[in-house]
Amino acid sequence: MRLQIPLVGEFEVVCAYADGIMAWHERFKNGMTLEGLTDLLSAGFAGGTQRSWRVGLIGSAGFDAVDLSDTALTHAGWQEFQGYSESTRPALGSATVAAAVARAAPVSFTLNQDATVRGLFVISESTKGGTSGVLWCTGLFSSPRDLLAGQTLTTRYTLRAGG
């Protein structure tokens, strides 16, 4: 008998108004990228580099789709939304790992303009709009989210081995 172990990643996002009152909350699974999975196997089995991960926002402008073949350099179906106050992509906090589940500490974005956002991505590059590094995954909201300047998005990323 052969055991197959799926990797399932999930974003949990809370959007709050400037006064701290919650506007909405959503959980959704992400899709991995071949670039990210190859990097994971390299780090785990071939002496590759362990990464420090960052979170970015997928904008609505020009959005078509996310794809398994997306990379940090090339993701033709979407563009990064950069209209938030933080000077770099927020660092995904250190994860606690137990029983094949990694839970990262939450990260936040404070919007500095009104926008429609489609989802999030995890990448190893800190520079907003940067195209180097490794794109681990992308995840889309159940529908595009209209956001207002001053709102804060706080997200936590969880990765489970085994579903």
GIHU-V810456 format. One line per field, one symbol per residue. ss: DSSP state (a for helix, b for strand, c for the rest). psi: psi as a letter, one per 40 degrees, with the letter a starting at -180 (. if undefined). burial: # if it has 16 or more other ideal C-beta (glycine too) atoms within 10 Angstrom, else .. Layout:
ss: ???
psi: ???
burial: ???
This chain:
ss: ccccccbbbbbbbbbbcccccbbbbbbbbcbbcaaaaaaaaaaaaccccccccbbbbbbccccccccccccccccccccbbccbcccccbbcccbbbbccbbbbccbbbbbcccbbbbbbbbbcccccccccccbbbbbbbbbbbbbccccbbbbbbbbbbcc
psi: hhhhhihhihhhhhhiideehhdihihiiihiidddddddddddeffihhihiihihhidhehdiiideiiddhgdeiihhefididihhhhihihhiffhhhiiiiihhheiiihidaiihiehdhheieaahhdiiiiidiihhiiheihhhihhhhhhe.
burial: ......#.#.#.####.............####.##..##..........#.########..#..##..###..#..####.##....##.#..........##.##.###...#.##########.#.#..#########..##.#...##########...
